[in-house]
Amino acid sequence: MEKMSLASLLSANAYPGRGIVIGKSEDGKSAVCAYFIMGRSTNSRNRVFVEDGEGIRTQAFDPSKMEDPSLIIYAPVRVLGNKTIVTNGDQTDTIYEGMDKQLTFEQSLRSREFEPDAPNLTPRISGIMHVENGNYSYAMSILKSDAGRDSACNRFTFAYEKPFAGEGRFVHTYMGDGNPLPSFEGEPEWVDIKGNIDEFTKLVWENLNEDNKVSLFVRFIDIETGKYETRICNKNQ
């Protein structure tokens, strides 16, 4: 696998859907994660990210225009002790509750499958970051239909035990626009992570398709202290 430019991957894909980037900052001092959402429908675009405790949740920008909240209103990010969970759906809560009961990341997701949004059958993508006493590791999960068939769920978990400075992994729900939307394929893409939190946030936000982007969350966690900084961008202001 070749390391790719995150900016180039984003700018070349008009509709990656929802995406998770996890890795390590260029200076090697911070664990990095980013989560973005995009939308084609009025219902999907009518959202913002808001802070919720140590995590975030999605919220209707204009409640009067909200139609079906079932797959678009959820908590993408929650924190459980020294673990930060980031996902593209309500499986954030499934992972949080499972790990709180001493299940592993992978075991917690056994009760979940891809989203019930035929014909797209959108993959559920998830990540978990573990930062403790100067050590940092992360894992990512993809739950997707078997070749677009709703009768079987394929489960993939990728663990990264020793992240390198200035790089990370990127997983997103769709390979591009289409009808039905083509699900992500392969293992998480190997990408560069550039700059400080503000530079990285700007890089991601400015390279997402202007018409389809909705919201972006970025967090840098100091690997030594566990203290973090967060940035949120919302197209709806």
C-alpha positions as CSV (number, residue, x, y, z in Angstrom):
1,M,0.0,0.0,0.0
2,E,1.2,3.5,-0.9
3,K,0.8,6.4,1.5
4,M,-1.5,8.9,-0.1
5,S,-2.3,12.6,0.3
6,L,-5.4,13.0,2.4
7,A,-6.1,16.4,0.8
8,S,-6.0,14.7,-2.7
9,L,-8.2,11.8,-1.7
10,L,-10.8,14.2,-0.3
11,S,-10.8,16.6,-3.2
12,A,-11.0,13.9,-5.8
13,N,-14.1,12.3,-4.2
14,A,-17.3,14.3,-4.5
15,Y,-19.1,12.0,-2.1
16,P,-17.1,9.9,0.4
17,G,-20.1,10.1,2.7
18,R,-19.0,9.9,6.3
19,G,-15.3,9.5,7.1
20,I,-13.0,8.8,9.9
21,V,-9.3,9.6,10.0
22,I,-7.1,8.4,12.9
23,G,-3.4,8.7,13.3
24,K,-0.5,10.7,14.9
25,S,0.4,14.4,14.5
26,E,3.3,15.5,12.4
27,D,5.3,16.4,15.5
28,G,4.6,13.0,17.1
29,K,3.1,14.5,20.2
30,S,-0.7,14.1,19.6
31,A,-3.1,11.3,18.8
32,V,-5.3,12.7,16.0
33,C,-8.8,11.9,14.9
34,A,-11.2,13.6,12.4
35,Y,-14.8,12.7,11.6
36,F,-16.9,14.3,8.9
37,I,-20.4,14.0,7.6
38,M,-21.8,14.8,4.1
39,G,-25.3,14.9,2.8
40,R,-27.2,14.8,-0.5
41,S,-30.7,15.1,0.8
42,T,-32.2,18.1,2.6
43,N,-32.7,15.9,5.7
44,S,-29.0,14.9,5.8
45,R,-27.8,18.4,5.2
46,N,-29.9,19.8,8.0
47,R,-27.4,19.0,10.7
48,V,-24.7,20.4,12.9
49,F,-22.2,19.0,15.3
50,V,-22.5,20.2,18.9
51,E,-20.4,19.4,21.9
52,D,-21.8,16.9,24.4
53,G,-19.7,16.3,27.5
54,E,-16.3,15.1,26.3
55,G,-17.8,14.0,22.9
56,I,-20.2,15.4,20.3
57,R,-23.6,14.7,18.9
58,T,-25.5,15.6,15.7
59,Q,-28.4,18.0,16.0
60,A,-31.0,19.3,13.5
61,F,-30.0,22.8,12.4
62,D,-33.6,23.6,11.7
63,P,-35.9,21.3,13.7
64,S,-38.9,22.2,11.6
65,K,-37.2,20.5,8.6
66,M,-36.3,17.3,10.3
67,E,-37.9,14.3,8.6
68,D,-36.4,10.9,9.7
69,P,-33.9,11.2,12.6
70,S,-33.2,7.4,12.8
71,L,-29.9,7.3,11.0
72,I,-28.7,10.9,11.2
73,I,-29.1,11.9,14.9
74,Y,-26.6,10.2,17.1
75,A,-23.4,10.7,19.1
76,P,-20.4,10.2,16.8
77,V,-17.8,10.7,19.6
78,R,-17.8,9.5,23.2
79,V,-15.0,9.1,25.7
80,L,-14.7,6.2,28.1
81,G,-11.8,6.8,30.5
82,N,-8.6,6.8,28.3
83,K,-10.5,5.6,25.2
84,T,-12.0,7.9,22.6
85,I,-14.7,6.3,20.4
86,V,-15.7,7.7,17.0
87,T,-18.2,6.2,14.6
88,N,-20.7,7.0,11.9
89,G,-23.8,6.0,13.8
90,D,-25.4,5.0,17.1
91,Q,-22.9,2.1,17.4
92,T,-20.9,4.6,19.3
93,D,-23.2,3.8,22.2
94,T,-22.9,0.1,21.6
95,I,-19.1,0.2,21.8
96,Y,-19.2,2.5,24.9
97,E,-21.6,0.2,26.7
98,G,-19.8,-3.0,25.7
99,M,-16.4,-1.8,26.6
100,D,-17.8,-0.5,29.9
101,K,-18.7,-4.1,30.6
102,Q,-15.2,-5.3,29.7
103,L,-16.0,-6.5,26.2
104,T,-13.4,-5.7,23.5
105,F,-14.0,-3.2,20.7
106,E,-14.6,-6.1,18.3
107,Q,-16.8,-8.0,20.6
108,S,-18.9,-4.9,21.3
109,L,-19.7,-4.6,17.6
110,R,-20.8,-8.2,17.2
111,S,-24.4,-7.2,17.8
112,R,-24.4,-4.6,15.0
113,E,-24.5,-4.8,11.2
114,F,-24.4,-2.3,8.2
115,E,-27.2,0.3,8.2
116,P,-30.7,-0.7,7.1
117,D,-30.9,1.8,4.4
118,A,-31.4,-0.3,1.2
119,P,-30.4,-0.1,-1.5
120,N,-27.2,1.6,-0.2
121,L,-26.7,-0.7,2.9
122,T,-24.2,1.9,4.2
123,P,-21.2,0.4,6.1
124,R,-20.9,1.1,9.8
125,I,-17.4,2.5,10.3
126,S,-15.9,2.9,13.8
127,G,-12.6,3.8,15.5
128,I,-11.2,3.7,18.9
129,M,-8.1,5.5,20.3
130,H,-6.4,4.4,23.4
131,V,-4.1,7.0,25.0
132,E,-2.5,6.1,28.4
133,N,0.7,7.0,30.1
134,G,2.5,8.1,27.0
135,N,1.3,5.1,25.0
136,Y,-1.0,5.3,22.0
137,S,-2.7,2.8,19.8
138,Y,-5.9,2.7,17.8
139,A,-8.2,0.3,15.9
140,M,-10.8,0.7,13.1
141,S,-13.8,-1.4,12.2
142,I,-15.9,-1.8,9.0
143,L,-19.2,-3.7,9.0
144,K,-20.5,-4.0,5.5
145,S,-22.8,-6.0,3.3
146,D,-21.4,-9.0,1.4
147,A,-21.2,-7.6,-2.1
148,G,-24.4,-5.5,-1.7
149,R,-26.4,-8.4,-0.4
150,D,-28.5,-7.7,2.7
151,S,-28.4,-11.3,4.0
152,A,-24.8,-11.2,5.1
153,C,-22.6,-8.8,7.1
154,N,-18.8,-8.9,6.6
155,R,-16.8,-7.8,9.6
156,F,-13.3,-6.3,9.4
157,T,-11.1,-5.0,12.3
158,F,-7.7,-3.3,11.8
159,A,-5.5,-2.6,14.8
160,Y,-2.6,-0.2,14.7
161,E,-0.4,-0.7,17.8
162,K,2.5,1.7,17.1
163,P,1.3,4.7,15.0
164,F,4.0,6.8,13.2
165,A,4.2,10.6,13.3
166,G,2.6,12.4,10.4
167,E,0.5,9.6,9.2
168,G,-2.8,7.7,9.8
169,R,-5.6,5.7,8.3
170,F,-8.7,6.9,6.6
171,V,-12.0,5.0,6.1
172,H,-15.2,6.3,4.6
173,T,-18.6,4.9,3.8
174,Y,-18.6,5.3,0.0
175,M,-16.1,5.1,-2.9
176,G,-17.9,8.0,-4.5
177,D,-21.3,9.2,-5.7
178,G,-23.8,6.8,-7.3
179,N,-27.2,5.1,-7.0
180,P,-26.9,2.9,-5.1
181,L,-23.9,4.4,-3.4
182,P,-20.8,2.2,-3.8
183,S,-19.6,1.0,-0.4
184,F,-16.0,1.5,0.8
185,E,-13.7,-1.3,-0.3
186,G,-10.4,-2.7,1.1
187,E,-8.5,-1.7,4.2
188,P,-8.3,1.8,5.6
189,E,-6.3,4.1,3.3
190,W,-2.8,5.1,4.5
191,V,-2.7,8.9,4.5
192,D,-0.5,11.8,5.6
193,I,-1.4,14.0,8.6
194,K,0.0,17.5,8.3
195,G,0.2,20.5,10.5
196,N,-1.1,21.5,13.9
197,I,-4.8,21.1,14.8
198,D,-5.9,24.3,13.0
199,E,-3.9,23.6,9.9
200,F,-5.2,20.0,9.8
201,T,-8.8,21.1,10.3
202,K,-8.5,23.6,7.5
203,L,-6.9,21.0,5.2
204,V,-9.8,18.5,5.7
205,W,-12.6,21.1,5.6
206,E,-11.4,22.9,2.5
207,N,-10.9,19.7,0.5
208,L,-14.4,18.3,1.2
209,N,-16.8,18.9,-1.6
210,E,-18.4,22.3,-1.1
211,D,-21.9,21.2,-2.1
212,N,-22.0,18.0,0.0
213,K,-20.1,18.7,3.2
214,V,-22.0,19.2,6.4
215,S,-19.9,19.1,9.5
216,L,-16.3,18.2,10.7
217,F,-14.9,17.3,14.1
218,V,-11.2,17.2,14.8
219,R,-9.4,16.3,18.0
220,F,-5.7,16.3,19.0
221,I,-5.0,14.4,22.2
222,D,-1.6,15.0,24.0
223,I,-0.1,11.5,24.2
224,E,1.8,12.3,27.4
225,T,-0.9,14.1,29.4
226,G,-4.2,13.0,27.8
227,K,-5.4,16.6,27.5
228,Y,-7.1,17.4,24.2
229,E,-8.1,20.2,21.9
230,T,-11.2,20.1,19.7
231,R,-12.3,21.9,16.6
232,I,-15.8,21.8,15.0
233,C,-16.8,23.1,11.6
234,N,-20.4,23.4,10.6
235,K,-21.6,24.5,7.1
236,N,-24.9,25.6,8.7
237,Q,-24.2,28.5,11.0
